[in-house]
Amino acid sequence: MTHHNQWLAARVVRVPLSGARAAALLCTWILLSGMASASAADASGELLGEVNTAFKLIGPDHKIIVEVYDDPKVEGISCYVSRAKTGGVSGALGLAEDKAEASIACRQVGAIAFKASLPKQEVVFDEKLSLLFKKLRIVRIVDAKRNALVYLTYSDRLIDGSPKNSVTAVAVPATTPIPLR
């Protein structure tokens, strides 16, 4: 520890937290981290539509949402993901954990152009599904032999993930070789 860090550590004030004070700090942290993750998700995914699957008397209904993600390194490819969104009071407060089930379909929606060389495998989208460690991931895998891009979606947690997954592939025209790193 450097002299500066020792100086800072010596001046930290330890305040005992009552149950109410600790709960208030936890709620503030949850709200702030929820707002940060919502803005990051908005930057990459676009909500296309939703259907209600179960009525909830208090809070929003359970639903299936459909979002689209444009591949950040490959122009002309979009991935459509459908997944469950938990409603009710816990869903409205952002405390509910969404199911680990998602479906994906990636399609060529324009001329394919590569913005950069691609690694053999890369996480291209990563979105928080709960406040406590659960994420939806979309991984791009390059199939160089067949000149195709394979997209895999799954969810994971800090401790254990889910084996539930979905896969799709987009064939790239033979006249457009995939630039590999």
N, C-alpha and C positions, 0 to 999 in steps of 0.2 A: 504494500500500500504506500502510495506516495505521501509526502508531507502534506500536500494540499488535501488529499482525500482523508487523511487522518484528522486534519483540522475540521473538515466538514462533518465527519462521523462523530467527532466530539461535541458538535453543536446541535445534533439532531435532538429535538425535544420529543420525548416519549409521553404520549397522552393516553391514559387508560380509556378504552372504548366501552361504553355501556352497550347493552344489546340494541337499544334504539339507535344510538349513534352509529354502530357498526352496520345496522340494517340500512340506515339512510345513506351511508357511504357506498354500500354494495349496490343499492338502487341507482345512485348517481353514476357509478361505474358502468352498470348494465345499460342505462339509457344512453350514455355517451358512446359506449362501444357499439351499441345497436345503430346509432346514427352514423358512425363512421363506416360500419359495414354496409349500411344501406346506400350510402353515396358511392362506395366502391362497386357495389353490384349494379347500380344504375349506369355506371360508366361503361360496363361491358355487355350487359344483357338488356334487351328491350322486351317488355311485356306485350305480347300480341293478343292474348285473350285468356279467358278463364271460364270454367263452368262450376257451378255449385254441386257438391256431392252429398252434403248433409246439412240440414237446417240446425242452427244454434240459436236458442232463444236470446242469449246475451252474447254480444260480440259478433264478429263476422262468421259466416258459414265456412265449413270445411270446403275446399275446392281443389280442382286441378288447374294449374296454370301452364300456359305455353309461352315460352320465351325464345327469342332468337339471339344468337351470338355470331358476330362476324369474326372470322379468323383474323387475328391481328397481323399475321405475317403472310397471309395468302389472300390476295384480292380475288373476289369472285366466288368465295365459298362461305356459306352461312350454315350454322348448325341450329336446328330447332329442337328444344328440350321441353318435354312435359314432365311435371312432377307434382306431387301432393303438397298442399299448403294447409296447415292446421289452423282452424279458426277458434272460436270461443274466446273467453276472456284471456286465457294464457296465450293464444295466438295473437290477439290484439295487442297484448303487452310485450310481445316478442319473447316470451318465456317458453313457448311450446317447442317441442322438437319435431320437425317434419320427418315423415317417413323416408327411409333410405332407398326409395324406388324412383327411378327416372327412366325415361325413354328418350332416345336421340335419333335424329335423322339429319344428316348433313347433305347439302346439295350444291351443285354448281349453279350460281345465280347470275353469273356474268363471266366475262373473259378472265381466265386464271392468270395471275401475275404474282411472282414471288417478290416480296419486299426485301428479303434477306435469305441467306442460306439457312436451311433447317437442320436441327439435330435429328438423330434417328428417332428419338422419343422426347416429348416435351409436354408439360402441363400448360395448356393454352388458356383455360378459364378456371377460376377458383372462387367460389361464392359461399359465404357463410350461410348455413341453414339454421343454426341455433346460436345462442349466446355462449354456450359452453362447448366449443371445440368441433362441432360437426360441420363439414364442408362438402359441397358438391364440386367435383372436379371433372374436367374434360381434358383428356390427354390425346394429343395428335401423335400417331406413329406412322413413319414413312415406310411404305412397302416399295422399295426401289426396284425390285425385280419386276413388279407388275405396274410400275409408275402410277401408284395410287396413294392416297392419304386415308388412313384409318383413324377414326375418332371413337374413343371409349369414354363412357361416362360412368361414374360410381360415386359413392359417398364414403367418407372416412371420418373417424374420430381420433382423438389424441390416443386413446387406449386401444380401441378395436374398430375396424371398419366393417363394411357390409360386403358380402360376396355378390350382392345384387348389382347387376351392371347391364349396360346396353352398348352395342357396337354398330357402327355404320362405316361405309367407305365411299370415297369419291374418286372415280377414275380420272386421272389427269391425261389430256390428249398426248399421244406419243410424240407430237411435234414440240411439246413443252416438257423437257426433262426437269425433274425435281432437283434443285441445287442442295446437295447435302454438305453439312459441315464435316 
